[in-house]
Amino acid sequence: MSKTIVVATLSHRAPIRLLGGFLTLRELRNSGAAFSIGTSVTVVFTLIALGVIVAILRTARRLRSIPWAVTLGLLLGGAAGNLGDRLLRSPGFLRGHVVDWIQLPHWPVFNVADSCIVCGGILAVLLAARGISIDGTRHAAASPAAGSPAGDRPAGGSPAGGSAAGLGESAPGEAGPRDDQPGPRSALDGPRPVPDRPSPPGLPGGGRP
């Protein structure tokens, strides 16, 4: 709609300067993509626009997110708006020049469809960075498992306090307490008991001759 008004009102008149020259309205025909990129491959951009429109329409069947609906609507509207010029305007089918009419200082002349494509692309990047899918689901980062980390558990997978050492037993490879070996004796303990010696052979009863 905006392009029709621009062609009808600005085709044969000088550019209109608004806001002290910050915004200028002028009609300009563009054979390239957005912001006059690739002016020598018009047919290629026409085919790309067709592919984008088909992809958006197929993706819309899984659409369950309002932000993504706005994003795809901007992309679809912008691509369709410029595609109409490619198909219907001179110099011919698939080679038509797009009508641009908005000019800002130090910026190429563009139109509303170009703005929709750029804004839709920025929104798509932001939504993907936040993990929001087209179906409305959000991909959150994997959280650590509940409970103590694996590093807090002793080797072998035994819980703290449940190891062999915690039960009063020696762990494998360690010397545990032994009850059959007495400790060192002091002088206050008295002489050690001497075991009975066996009687010599030939002396029954162990008596003296």
VENCOR-V572984 format. One record per helix or strand. SS is the DSSP state (~ for helix, > for strand). FROM is the first residue (numbers start at 1). LEN is the number of residues. If there is no record, write none. Layout:
[[SS;FROM;LEN] [SS;FROM;LEN]]
This chain:
[[~;2;9] [>;16;3] [~;19;3] [>;23;8] [~;34;3] [~;42;21] [~;66;23] [>;98;7] [>;110;1] [~;112;18] [>;132;1] [>;138;1] [~;150;3] [~;165;3] [~;187;3] [~;204;3]]
